[in-house]
Amino acid sequence: MASKKLIKKKINVLTGELLTECFAFVHFYPETKSKQVSETMWAIVHTRNELLSRINRKIPKEESVRSFYRNVKTDIDEMPALMDHFIG
């Protein structure tokens, strides 16, 4: 199992890359879908904050450590899908 520090770093790097892509999209296509892009950026930041707070909390007793981190990894892998609704 990776350490919490490495998981948080992965989340922050992915969030930074996704936000950079959003800024680049707005820069190169200023006339299109700026409201959708800003909503997507807020969703990315909200997801990042939610994931980090979940990792910092104690793991519930009814959930095993392995399943907890498997769920976190699944949520991390779904973050790029947030951008699909405006790039298309």
N, C-alpha and C positions, 0 to 999 in steps of 0.2 A: 504494500500500500504506500502510495506517495504521501509525503508529509503535507500537513495543512498549508504550510508556507508555499510549497510548489504548486498546489492546487489554486491557491489565491493568486499566485503569479500568473498562472495560465489563464485564469479568468480575466485579470487585468490586461494582459497582453491581447487577448482576443477582443475584449471590449475596446481597447485602443485602436486595433485594426479596423473593427467595424465602424467606429465613429470616424476614423480617417476616411474610410470609403464613403460615408455619408457626406462629409465635408467636400470631398472631391466631386461627388455627384452633383451637389448644389453648385459648386464652382463651375463645372463644365456644362451643366444644363440649368442655368438660373431661371429659365422661363417655365420649367415644368415641375409640378408636384412638390413644391417646397413645403407645403403644410404636411404632406404625408411623410416627407423626410424628417421633419422636426418631430413628428409623433413617433417615428421609428427610433430616432435618437433618444427620446425620453424613455421609450420601452426598453432599449438596450441598457441604459443607465439604471433603470428600475430593476431589471433582471439581474444586473451585476450586483447591485446593493442587496437584493434578496438572497442571491447565492452566497455572498460573503457573510451575511448575517446567519444563514443556515449553517455554514461551516463553523462559525464562531460559537454557536450554541452547543450545549451538550446533546449528545445523541439520545433520543428517547429510549427508555428501557425496553419497550415492546418491539423495537426495530434493531436488527443486527447491524453491526458496523459495516459489514460488506454490502448489505442492501442499501444502507444510507448513502454510502459513497457511490454506489452504482446509480442511484437516483440523481445524485448531484452531477455525475458524469453525463447522464442522459440529458439533463437540463443544459449543461454546458454545450453539448453537441447540437442542441436545438437553437442556440443563440443566432447562428448565421441565417436561419430560416426567417428571422424577424425582418430581414431586408427584402424578402421575396415579393412583398406586395407593392413596392414602388419601383423595383427594377424588373421590368418585364416586357 
